[in-house]
C-alpha cells in the first residue's frame, strides 16, 4: 500500500483509499478539466473538494502541494518509478495523465495538441477569467468600464479564433477528441452558463463553437466530470 503520510495535504483531506489517485479541486472551469479527463479515461481516483468559501486553497495543507494556492492539484500514489508524486496546474496535470494512461493525446498530433493546450492556458483561461471578474463578479461595480471592454474584446477575439478553427472539424484536433477539448470547452461553457455572457460576447454568431460545445456537453463523462467534486 502506498504511504502518503509524508504529504501534508492528506492530513486535511485524508485518503479513503491511498492506492487511488487523489484529486483536490472545485467544480470550476480549471477544476473540471481534470475530473472530466479522469472520467473519460476510467482511471480510478478519489475526489476531495477544496472549499473556496472557507479559503481552503490558501491553507498550509493545500499550499504544501501548490504554493500558488490554485486548484486543481493531484497526488498520484503510483507516479514515475512507482513513487508517489504531487502535481499542480491543470495543463501540467492533463499532460501527465495523458502520458500515464496513453489516452487523449494522439501521438501523430502531439505538437498540434500542445500548441492548442498552451493557447488555452495562456489565452482563454486568463482572458475569460478576467472578463468574468469585470462582468459578473465584484469588478462589475467599477465605474470605469475600460477594463470590462478590454477583456470582453479579447474574449470575443479568442472565441473568433476558435470558431474559425472549428469549421469543418468535429473537435479541436479534427476527428479526434482530446485533452485540448477538455481544456477549452469548460471555459466556453462558463461564459454562457455561469457568467451569462452569451449576448455581450456574440454567441449567436459563433455557430461552430456552439456546435462543438453542445457535442462536448452531451458526453456522459463530461456530464459526470462537471459535477466533481460534489458540493455538500
WOURZI-V524967 format. One record per backbone hydrogen bond with DSSP energy under -1.0 kcal/mol. CO is the residue of the C=O (numbers start at 1). NH is the residue of the N-H. If there is no record, write none. Layout:
[[CO NH] [CO NH]]
This chain:
[[4 7] [7 10] [8 11] [9 13] [17 20] [21 46] [22 75] [23 48] [24 73] [25 50] [26 28] [28 32] [31 35] [32 36] [33 37] [34 38] [35 39] [36 40] [37 41] [38 42] [44 21] [46 23] [48 25] [51 56] [52 55] [55 58] [56 59] [59 63] [60 64] [62 65] [62 66] [66 69] [73 24] [74 87] [75 22] [76 85] [79 82] [80 83] [83 79] [85 76] [87 74] [89 93] [90 94] [91 95] [92 96] [93 97] [94 98] [95 99] [96 100] [97 101] [98 102] [104 179] [106 109] [109 113] [110 114] [111 115] [112 116] [113 117] [114 118] [115 119] [116 120] [117 121] [118 122] [119 123] [119 124] [120 125] [123 127] [124 128] [125 129] [126 130] [127 131] [128 132] [129 133] [130 134] [131 135] [132 136] [132 137] [137 140] [138 141] [139 142] [145 149] [146 150] [147 151] [148 152] [149 153] [150 154] [151 155] [152 156] [153 157] [154 158] [155 159] [156 160] [157 161] [158 162] [159 163] [160 164] [161 165] [162 166] [164 167] [166 169] [171 174] [174 171] [178 182] [179 183] [180 184] [181 185] [184 188] [185 189] [186 190] [187 191] [188 192] [189 193] [190 194] [190 195] [191 197] [197 201] [198 203] [199 202] [202 205] [203 206] [205 207] [206 210] [207 211] [208 212] [209 213] [210 214] [211 215] [212 216] [213 217] [214 218] [216 219] [219 223] [220 224] [221 225] [222 226] [224 227] [225 228]]
